[in-house]
């Protein structure tokens, strides 16, 4: 009976260690997905800001320069 108890304890310990490892890996994976999502959001935010600046530059800066050049000539 003592041998069975010892084997049962070792088996329970092995199963608990495995389940704990699976949960740890799963939570690590979730953190990785969250990190990738944050980086992607930041990239799209920066890209949007550059796009807005590019539009401003093209619409206002070039149109004023073209207007000044064509009106003076």
Buried (B, 14 or more C-beta within 10 A) or exposed (E): EEEEEEEEEEEEEEEEEEEEEEEEEEEEEEEEEEEEEEEEEEEEEEEEEEEEEEEEEEEEEEEEEEEEEEEEE
